[in-house]
Amino acid sequence: MAVPTAMAADGALVAKKRVAPVYPRGAERRKIEGHVVVTYSVDTEGKVSNVAVAEATPEGVFDDAAMKAVSKWKYEPPASMVDGARTKISFKL
């Protein structure tokens, strides 16, 4: 089974919980690989919000899986709201 990987460029943020995205069945069956770059905010409680796709290859295939996973992530509470955190999630078979 394919397991997506996440590489974060979220600076000084310290992850408490990262949920792996689920590889979409149709993409896995058709042996499609790709990646999604997701941007998001982290509030002073460590909760993720404002999740958006900044880049996706191929477009529209892995977007939902990546956004759902990142929406469930938690961080150590930062001193102030962090906008513009970015993560690249690769989907490889």
C-alpha positions in Angstrom: 0.0 0.0 0.0 1.3 3.5 -0.9 2.0 5.8 2.0 2.1 9.6 1.3 4.9 11.5 3.0 4.9 15.1 4.3 7.8 17.5 4.4 7.1 20.6 6.3 8.5 24.1 5.7 6.8 25.4 8.8 9.7 27.1 10.4 9.7 27.2 14.2 6.5 25.3 14.6 6.8 22.1 16.6 4.4 19.3 15.5 2.5 17.5 18.2 0.4 15.4 15.8 0.6 14.8 12.1 -2.0 12.6 10.3 -0.9 10.9 7.1 -3.2 11.5 4.1 -5.0 8.6 2.6 -3.9 7.7 -0.9 -7.0 8.1 -3.1 -8.1 4.7 -4.3 -8.6 5.7 -7.9 -5.1 7.2 -8.1 -3.6 4.1 -6.6 -5.5 1.8 -9.0 -4.3 3.9 -12.0 -0.8 4.1 -10.5 -0.8 7.9 -10.4 1.9 9.6 -8.3 2.2 13.3 -7.5 2.4 15.9 -4.8 0.5 18.7 -3.2 1.9 21.9 -1.6 -0.5 23.0 1.1 -0.5 26.4 2.9 -2.2 26.9 6.2 -2.3 29.0 9.4 -1.6 27.8 13.0 -3.4 29.7 15.8 -2.0 30.3 19.4 -3.6 27.0 20.5 -1.7 25.0 17.9 -4.7 24.3 15.7 -4.5 24.4 11.9 -6.9 26.5 9.8 -7.2 28.2 6.4 -5.8 25.1 4.6 -5.4 25.7 0.9 -3.7 24.1 -2.1 -0.9 26.2 -3.4 0.3 23.7 -6.0 -0.7 20.2 -7.1 0.7 17.7 -9.6 -1.5 16.3 -11.2 -4.1 18.9 -10.4 -7.2 17.8 -8.5 -6.1 14.2 -7.8 -4.6 14.5 -4.3 -5.9 17.9 -3.2 -8.7 16.7 -0.9 -6.6 14.0 0.7 -3.8 16.4 1.5 -6.1 19.1 2.8 -8.1 16.7 5.0 -4.9 15.4 6.6 -3.3 18.8 7.2 -6.5 20.0 8.8 -6.1 17.4 11.5 -2.5 18.3 12.4 -1.7 19.9 15.8 1.3 22.0 16.8 2.8 23.2 20.1 1.1 26.5 20.6 3.2 29.3 19.0 3.6 32.7 20.7 1.5 34.3 18.0 -0.6 33.3 15.0 1.4 31.8 12.2 0.1 32.5 8.6 1.7 31.0 5.5 3.1 27.7 6.9 3.7 25.4 3.9 4.0 21.6 3.6 4.7 19.5 0.5 3.0 16.1 0.6 4.3 13.5 -1.9 2.1 10.6 -3.1 4.4 7.8 -4.2 3.6 4.1 -4.9 
